[in-house]
Structures are given as structure tokens and as C-alpha cells.
């Protein structure tokens, strides 16, 4: 019956005389802002006069305002005053509450994991980029922006919150996972967990984040140690570095670029947004003009993209890997009259030669904007500019590598389930208790990245007890060791151990190191600073 009534109402709307005034005129001219404001007023008035429910007018207006702001771009948002606890935010800023060490991004109205702070317990809980947060301590997620969610999840330092995630596996199936997450600082571990010599002349550095204020000092000290050890070329790994404090990236650029070199430029409607950030401090030396290869991937974002772009534009580094995420926007908070807060994009950021790093978000759905971050992207249709040495580089969608690496193979579903079900975590703890003497240092394990005799057989037996039947093959054994060894190193020596052993097992590092010949050619062809 209800369907029939609704159908009659629709028919009436089509034939009632009042609807005749709303018939299309065929005009194609753009509508004016005044006409659209009048249209908005018409809609609001019709709701107020005709809707049978008793409506909260302010809530309706706030919904419209939130829709207006979110329609501008995928990153701007509004936190309504009704959900914005000034006291809670004040406690958070004062350090009396601690956030969880997970960065979320909203895809439409859904919170999605963007990054997990390295070195934290959360980083060892099998929480992956792309996991969707669906519940907090068994309750629905009410927050509608990353800032609001951060405040909502905060609590006493060291306390634990239970987060439920939904994960889509590579085979298309979905699984719900409960993960206990400890509230702890994500910047207490060094952002430079690995600084090693790969051979007699090649240094390797991994920078996991720019989110703390010690990144530059840690990296500067690491570079000096490697130079003292005889480094004559450097492999700088920025994969999965989601960015952070832009000034830290600018300071790092000063190690490799001469004073006065442009690091990035910003532009917006207002004059105060327009700026050009240049290298200051005079840290660059002639003996530091060695070949530099920078590794990037789809998880390289924001400040790490600006650093990569600056080094590429000045022909200072060869960029190797996958196209970066493509996020380089300036945002500012604007308090609203009712106590709400609007976080609005106010500018774009460009690399020194004029490339816009930000990926295009016009004309696509927000869900596609995030989904396509990892899609195959080539140089077709991208804006270009030329480096100081005359090379063509591409913008409009992150930093496009000089050397494009193949995509990593997806994790087999049988291997992914071992982490999803906590089997690896539970086995690692018990195994280390029994075999602690076999794991002396991370360097020793990296030099011979193999499990002790019987280790694989023991894990297979443990997995079988948990109902998991694992493939029997040499390839399966290698895949298991690549998963188990970093997990063991992380449990034994923290983030430094995890990344040290990961570096030893990663074939992409060896592939990137093979490109130093091209890096040297670019450096030699560039104008002298």
C-alpha cells in the first residue's frame, strides 16, 4: 500500500500546476550563485512546510553544510559542535590523553587505515593499510572525520582500545578482525630505524615517517655515520612514508641541495598562502654530491613526496619504484559561529619546476579517489615540466618514478590468514622464549636470514594445530620465512630489527641499488650548483 501511495504522489508531482514552473527551459548557461542560493532556500522552505516529521532545522542545515564542504575535495570536512568536545580536545593538546598510533583517512564516510606508526605495538598487530574501521570497543564508529576520530579514540596513556576492522582479501572475500591497540606515542622510535652499508660504497637509509621533530637530526647523524664508514652513494628508502611535518622534509633536503635551491612552492587564492620554500643552513658540501637513489611507492605521501619531487627536479636523485600517492594540499581550520570547526583546503603545493603533486579529484567519486591511489598509472595526459638538466618529469598524480618497478605480487590468501588469525604473533612469542640464544643481533640475522633448523617444521605444526593446512613446496617455505623472520626480528629488537631484516630479504632494494649508474649520469649532466 505504501508503495502505491508513493507512486501516486510522484504522479501528482508530475501533473500538479505548481510543478509546471520547474520544467526544464532548455537553457545551458551556467547558473549564478544567486540563483543557486534561491534554489537552496526553496528546498529548505518546502521541507519546512511540507515534510510530515518534526525536524531539527539546525541538524538539517549542518548536514547541508557538511555536504557543501565535502563536495569541494576529498580532504575538507566539518566537525559539528554537537560532536566536538572542546574539553576533550584541550586534554588531547595538553598531553593528558594519548592517541592511538594509527592514521585514518575517510573514504566518503568510512574510516580507512592509511598508516600505522612503526615501532609501536599496533604495528605488530596485523593492521594493514586499507583496513576499514567498523567498531570501537563493540560500538559503532560515530566520528565523521580523521580529526574527530583521533580525539574519539584517545584515552589514558598505555590503555588499550579494541578496534574491529573489515578487510577485503586479494581473492575478494571479506573478514572481520578484532585488534587490541595500545594508546602510545608513534614518534618515540627513531624514524630512521636502519642505516647500514649494503657494500663497501653503498649506504642504505630507511625513513618511515616525518611525523616527529627528530627526523632531520636522526637522518643527519645517520648520514654522517655512513659517510665515515666510506659511503660514496646513498639509497634513501621512502616507501610507505606517509609524510608528516613538512619542515622536517625541507631540512632533509638541505643535506643534499645547495643553499637557495627551491624545495617546494605553494599557491592559493590569498597572497599569504603563496610561498616559495628554499634551502637554508648551508649543510650541503661538495663531498656530499654523491649519487642518490630514492625509493618510493603508493604509500609515499605528502611531505615525503615533496622531498622526492625536489630531489628529482634538481637532478639530484634518481626516483625508483611506483607512482606516489599524490597528496600535497595546505589545510586550515576555521571556527564557525555555532562552535563547529571547518577544516578546509586553502592551497596546492608544487615541486620546484612547477608540478602539482596532488592527484586529480575532480570528476571522480571519493571512493574511486582512494581506490585509484594504487591503480596502474602511466604518464599519458599528465602535466610535465623540465628539470634543471633538461629531463621531462611528470606531475598531476604524485611523483612519477624515473625507473618504474613492477607491482609487488599480492600476498596469497593462505599466507594472509596466518596473520589475520594471529597465528604468527602467537608462535613468535613462544618460539623466541625457546630459541632466544639463536638470535644474537639483528645484523647477524640479516647476514644469514634463515630460521634455525626445525623452525619451519615447528611453525607448520603450530599452524596445523590452529586448523591451517599450509602448502608443501620450496616457494611456500620461502614465503613463510619472508613473513616469519621480520616478525621475529621486530619482537626481539623492535622497529630497528624489523626493518634491518626486511631490508635483507627485500629484492626491490637490490634492484634499486642496480640503478646507481643512471643516477650518476643524471647527476653529471645537471648544472653545477
C-alpha positions in Angstrom: 0.0 0.0 0.0 2.8 2.4 0.9 4.5 1.8 -2.5 1.2 2.6 -4.3 0.7 5.9 -2.3 4.3 6.9 -3.0 3.7 6.2 -6.7 0.5 8.3 -6.7 2.4 11.1 -5.0 5.1 11.0 -7.7 2.4 11.1 -10.4 0.8 14.1 -8.7 4.1 15.9 -8.5 4.4 15.5 -12.3 1.0 16.9 -13.1 0.2 19.5 -10.4 0.2 23.0 -11.8 2.9 24.1 -9.3 5.3 21.7 -10.9 5.0 23.4 -14.3 7.2 26.2 -13.1 10.0 23.7 -12.5 10.1 22.3 -16.0 13.5 22.5 -17.8 13.8 25.5 -20.1 16.5 24.1 -22.3 18.9 26.8 -21.3 22.5 25.7 -21.0 24.0 28.9 -19.5 25.8 28.4 -16.1 23.6 29.2 -13.1 24.6 32.1 -11.0 25.4 31.9 -7.3 22.3 34.0 -6.5 20.1 31.5 -8.4 21.5 28.6 -6.6 21.1 30.2 -3.2 17.5 30.9 -4.2 17.1 27.2 -5.1 18.6 26.2 -1.7 16.1 28.4 0.0 13.2 26.9 -2.0 14.2 23.4 -1.0 14.6 24.3 2.7 11.2 26.0 2.7 9.5 23.1 1.0 10.9 20.7 3.6 9.9 23.0 6.5 6.3 23.5 5.2 5.5 20.1 3.8 7.6 17.3 5.5 5.3 15.4 8.0 8.1 14.9 10.5 9.2 17.3 13.2 12.7 18.2 12.0 15.6 19.7 13.8 16.3 22.6 11.5 19.9 23.1 12.7 20.7 19.4 12.1 19.3 19.7 8.6 21.3 22.8 7.9 24.5 21.2 9.3 24.0 18.2 7.0 23.8 20.6 4.1 26.9 22.5 5.2 28.8 19.2 5.6 27.8 18.2 2.1 28.8 21.5 0.7 32.3 21.3 2.2 32.9 17.6 1.3 31.9 18.4 -2.3 34.9 20.7 -2.6 37.5 18.0 -2.4 38.1 14.6 -0.6 40.0 16.1 2.3 38.0 19.1 3.6 35.4 18.4 6.3 33.3 19.9 9.2 33.1 18.7 12.8 29.7 19.8 14.2 29.8 21.5 17.6 27.4 18.8 18.9 30.2 16.2 18.5 33.2 18.5 19.1 34.2 18.2 22.7 36.3 21.3 23.5 37.3 19.8 26.8 38.4 16.6 25.2 40.4 18.4 22.5 42.0 20.6 25.2 43.1 17.5 27.2 44.5 15.9 24.0 46.5 19.0 23.1 47.7 19.3 26.7 49.0 15.7 26.6 46.6 14.3 29.2 45.1 12.0 26.6 47.1 9.8 24.2 46.0 8.9 20.6 46.2 5.5 19.0 49.3 5.3 16.7 47.1 4.7 13.6 46.5 7.3 10.9 43.0 7.1 9.3 41.6 8.6 6.1 37.9 8.9 5.4 36.7 7.4 2.1 33.3 9.2 2.0 32.0 8.5 5.5 34.1 5.4 6.1 37.4 5.5 8.2 40.2 3.6 6.4 43.7 2.8 7.8 46.2 5.0 6.0 49.3 4.1 8.1 50.4 2.5 11.4 53.3 4.1 13.3 56.4 1.9 13.0 57.8 0.6 16.2 54.5 0.5 18.1 52.6 -2.5 19.3 49.9 -1.7 16.8 52.5 -2.2 14.0 52.8 -5.8 15.2 49.0 -6.5 15.3 48.5 -7.1 11.6 46.6 -3.9 10.9 47.1 -3.1 7.2 46.6 -0.1 5.0 43.1 -0.3 3.6 41.5 -2.0 6.6 38.1 -0.4 7.3 37.4 0.5 11.0 33.8 -0.7 11.8 33.6 -0.7 15.6 35.4 0.6 18.7 35.0 -1.5 21.9 32.0 -3.1 20.3 30.3 0.2 19.5 29.7 1.8 16.0 32.1 4.5 14.8 30.3 7.8 15.2 33.2 10.1 14.1 32.9 11.5 10.6 36.4 12.9 10.1 40.0 11.9 10.9 40.5 14.7 13.5 37.2 13.7 15.3 38.1 10.0 15.2 41.6 10.8 16.6 40.0 12.6 19.6 37.3 9.9 20.0 39.9 7.1 20.2 42.2 8.9 22.6 42.5 7.8 26.2 44.9 7.4 29.1 48.5 6.7 28.0 49.2 2.9 27.9 45.5 1.9 28.0 44.1 -0.3 25.3 41.1 0.0 23.0 39.6 -2.8 21.0 39.2 -2.0 17.3 37.3 -4.1 14.8 38.3 -3.9 11.2 36.9 -5.3 8.0 39.5 -6.4 5.4 38.9 -7.3 1.8 41.3 -10.1 0.8 43.0 -10.3 -2.6 40.6 -13.1 -3.6 37.6 -10.8 -3.0 36.5 -12.3 0.3 36.0 -10.2 3.4 36.9 -10.9 7.0 36.3 -9.0 10.3 39.3 -8.8 12.7 39.5 -7.6 16.3 42.7 -6.0 17.3 43.7 -4.6 20.7 45.5 -1.3 20.2 47.6 0.4 22.8 47.5 4.1 23.2 51.1 5.2 22.8 53.2 7.8 21.0 54.1 6.9 17.5 57.2 9.1 17.4 59.1 7.6 20.3 61.0 5.2 18.0 63.5 6.7 15.6 62.1 7.5 12.2 65.4 6.2 10.7 65.4 2.6 12.0 68.0 1.4 9.5 71.3 3.0 8.5 73.7 0.3 7.0 76.3 -0.2 4.3 75.0 -2.6 1.7 78.5 -3.0 0.4 81.8 -1.1 0.6 80.4 2.0 -1.0 76.6 1.9 -0.9 74.7 3.2 2.1 71.1 2.5 2.8 68.7 4.5 4.9 65.0 3.9 5.7 62.9 6.8 6.7 59.5 5.6 8.0 57.8 9.0 8.8 58.2 12.7 9.0 55.7 12.9 11.9 58.1 13.7 14.7 60.5 16.6 15.2 63.7 14.5 15.4 63.6 13.1 11.8 66.1 15.5 10.4 68.6 15.2 13.3 68.3 11.4 13.2 68.9 11.3 9.5 71.7 13.8 9.6 73.5 11.7 12.2 72.9 8.5 10.2 74.3 10.1 7.0 77.4 11.2 8.9 78.0 7.7 10.3 77.7 6.2 6.8 80.0 8.8 5.3 82.5 8.0 8.0 82.2 4.3 7.0 83.1 5.1 3.4 79.8 5.7 1.8 80.1 7.1 -1.7 76.5 6.6 -2.9 73.2 6.5 -0.9 69.9 4.6 -1.3 67.2 6.5 0.5 64.1 4.4 1.1 60.8 6.5 1.5 58.4 3.7 0.7 55.2 3.8 2.8 56.3 7.0 4.4 53.0 8.8 4.8 54.6 12.2 5.4 54.1 14.5 8.4 55.9 17.7 9.3 56.8 19.5 6.1 59.7 21.4 7.7 61.4 18.1 8.5 61.4 17.2 4.8 62.7 20.7 3.9 65.5 20.3 6.4 66.5 16.9 5.0 66.6 18.5 1.5 69.3 20.8 2.8 71.6 17.9 3.3 71.6 17.2 -0.5 70.7 20.5 -2.2 72.7 23.8 -2.1 71.6 26.9 -0.2 68.9 28.8 -2.2 67.6 25.8 -4.1 63.8 25.7 -4.1 62.2 22.8 -2.1 58.6 23.4 -3.0 56.1 26.2 -3.8 52.6 26.8 -2.5 49.7 28.6 -4.2 46.2 29.6 -3.2 43.6 32.4 -3.5 45.1 34.5 -0.8 48.5 36.2 -1.0 49.7 34.8 2.4 49.3 31.2 1.1 51.6 31.8 -1.8 55.2 31.0 -0.9 58.4 29.5 -2.1 60.4 27.4 0.4 64.1 27.3 -0.2 67.1 25.5 1.3 68.7 27.4 4.2 71.5 26.4 6.5 74.4 25.6 4.2 74.6 21.9 5.1 75.3 20.8 1.6 79.0 20.1 0.8 80.9 19.3 -2.4 81.9 15.9 -0.9 78.2 15.1 -0.4 77.4 15.4 -4.1 77.4 11.6 -4.5 74.8 9.6 -6.5 71.5 9.3 -4.7 68.6 6.9 -5.5 65.3 7.4 -3.7 62.8 4.5 -3.4 59.1 5.4 -3.4 55.7 3.6 -3.8 52.0 4.2 -3.5 52.3 4.7 0.3 54.8 7.6 -0.2 52.7 10.7 0.5 52.6 14.3 1.5 56.0 15.6 2.9 57.9 12.6 1.5 56.5 13.4 -1.9 57.7 16.9 -1.7 61.2 15.8 -0.7 61.3 13.2 -3.6 60.0 15.8 -6.1 62.6 18.4 -5.0 65.5 15.9 -5.4 64.1 14.8 -8.8 63.5 18.3 -10.1 67.1 19.4 -9.3 68.5 16.3 -10.9 69.9 15.4 -7.5 68.4 11.9 -7.3 67.0 9.1 -9.4 63.5 8.1 -8.3 62.8 4.4 -8.4 59.6 2.5 -7.6 55.9 3.1 -8.1 54.0 6.4 -8.5 53.4 8.0 -5.2 50.0 8.6 -3.5 49.5 12.2 -4.8 48.6 14.3 -1.8 50.0 17.8 -1.3 47.5 20.3 0.0 47.5 23.1 2.5 44.7 23.0 5.1 43.5 25.5 7.6 40.9 25.3 10.4 38.0 27.8 10.5 35.9 28.0 13.7 32.2 28.5 12.9 29.7 30.7 14.8 28.0 27.7 16.5 31.2 26.2 17.8 31.7 23.8 14.9 35.0 23.6 13.1 35.6 23.5 9.3 38.9 22.1 8.1 39.3 23.5 4.5 41.9 23.0 1.8 43.3 26.5 1.1 46.2 25.8 -1.3 48.1 23.4 -3.5 51.8 22.6 -3.4 54.1 22.4 -6.4 57.6 21.0 -6.9 60.4 23.4 -7.9 59.8 23.1 -11.6 56.1 23.7 -11.2 54.5 20.2 -11.0 51.3 19.9 -8.9 51.8 16.8 -6.7 48.1 16.5 -5.8 46.3 13.7 -7.7 43.2 14.8 -9.6 39.9 14.5 -7.6 37.6 16.4 -9.9 35.0 14.3 -11.8 35.5 11.1 -9.8 33.8 9.7 -6.7 35.6 9.9 -3.4 35.7 6.1 -3.1 37.4 6.0 -6.5 39.9 8.7 -5.5 41.3 6.4 -2.8 40.8 3.2 -4.7 42.8 4.5 -7.7 45.7 5.5 -5.5 47.1 2.1 -6.1 45.8 1.7 -9.6 48.1 1.4 -12.6 49.0 5.0 -13.6 51.2 6.0 -16.5 52.4 9.3 -18.0 49.6 9.7 -20.5 47.9 13.1 -20.1 50.0 14.2 -17.2 51.3 17.7 -16.9 55.0 17.9 -17.4 57.9 20.2 -16.7 61.7 20.1 -17.2 64.4 19.6 -14.6 67.5 21.8 -14.3 69.3 19.3 -16.5 66.5 19.2 -19.2 64.8 15.9 -18.2 61.0 15.7 -18.6 59.2 14.9 -15.3 55.5 14.3 -14.7 53.0 15.8 -12.2 49.3 15.7 -11.6 49.2 12.5 -9.7 52.1 12.1 -7.2 55.7 11.8 -8.2 56.3 9.6 -11.2 59.5 7.5 -10.9 62.4 7.7 -13.3 62.6 3.9 -13.1 59.2 2.2 -12.8 59.3 -1.0 -10.8 56.7 -3.8 -11.3 53.9 -4.1 -8.7 54.5 -6.5 -5.9 52.7 -9.8 -6.1 49.6 -9.9 -3.8 50.0 -12.0 -0.7 48.5 -15.5 -1.2 45.3 -15.9 0.8 46.7 -18.8 2.8 49.6 -16.7 3.9 47.4 -13.7 4.8 45.2 -15.8 7.0 48.2 -16.7 9.2 48.5 -13.0 10.3 44.7 -12.3 10.3 44.2 -15.1 12.8 47.1 -14.1 15.0 49.0 -17.4 14.3 52.3 -15.7 13.5 52.1 -13.4 16.6 51.4 -16.3 18.9 54.1 -18.5 17.5 56.8 -15.8 17.6 56.4 -15.2 21.3 56.7 -18.9 22.2 59.5 -19.6 19.7 61.7 -16.7 20.9 61.3 -17.9 24.5 62.7 -21.3 23.5 65.3 -20.1 20.9 66.5 -16.8 22.3 70.1 -17.9 22.1 69.8 -18.4 18.4 69.1 -14.7 17.8 72.1 -12.7 18.9 71.9 -9.5 16.8 69.7 -8.1 14.0 72.8 -7.7 11.8 73.7 -11.4 12.3 70.2 -12.5 11.3 70.2 -10.1 8.3 73.6 -11.6 7.2 72.0 -15.1 7.2 68.3 -14.7 7.0 67.2 -18.2 7.7 65.3 -19.9 10.5 67.3 -22.3 12.7 66.9 -26.0 11.9 63.5 -27.2 12.7 62.0 -23.7 12.8 59.8 -24.0 9.7 58.7 -27.5 10.7 57.8 -26.2 14.1 55.7 -23.4 12.7 53.9 -25.7 10.3 53.0 -28.0 13.2 51.8 -25.0 15.2 49.7 -23.7 12.3 48.2 -27.2 11.8 47.1 -27.2 15.5 45.2 -24.0 14.7 43.4 -25.7 11.7 45.6 -24.2 9.0 47.0 -26.5 6.3 49.9 -24.9 4.5 51.2 -25.7 1.0 54.2 -28.0 0.9 56.8 -26.5 -1.6 60.1 -24.6 -1.7 58.2 -21.5 -2.7 55.9 -21.8 0.3 58.9 -22.2 2.6 60.5 -19.1 1.2 57.3 -17.1 1.6 56.9 -18.3 5.2 60.5 -17.3 6.1 59.9 -13.8 4.5 56.9 -13.4 6.8 58.4 -15.0 10.0 61.9 -13.6 10.1 60.9 -9.8 10.2 58.2 -10.7 12.8 60.8 -12.4 14.9 63.3 -9.5 14.5 60.6 -7.0 15.4 59.6 -8.9 18.5 63.3 -9.3 19.5 64.8 -5.9 18.6 61.9 -3.6 17.8 61.5 -1.5 14.7 65.2 -1.4 14.1 65.4 -5.2 13.9 62.2 -5.4 11.8 63.4 -3.0 9.1 67.0 -4.4 9.2 65.9 -7.9 8.4 63.3 -6.7 6.0 66.0 -4.9 4.1 68.0 -8.1 3.8 65.0 -10.0 2.4 63.7 -7.3 0.0 64.6 -7.9 -3.7 63.5 -4.4 -4.6 66.4 -2.9 -2.6 68.9 -4.9 -4.7 67.0 -3.8 -7.9 67.1 -0.1 -6.8 70.8 -0.3 -6.0 71.5 -1.6 -9.5 70.3 1.8 -10.9 73.2 3.9 -9.5 74.8 4.1 -12.9 71.8 6.0 -14.2 71.8 8.2 -11.0 75.4 9.1 -11.7 74.6 10.0 -15.3 71.8 12.4 -14.2 74.0 14.0 -11.6 76.8 14.5 -14.0 74.5 16.0 -16.6 73.0 18.5 -14.2 74.2 22.1 -14.0 76.8 22.7 -11.2 75.1 24.2 -8.1 
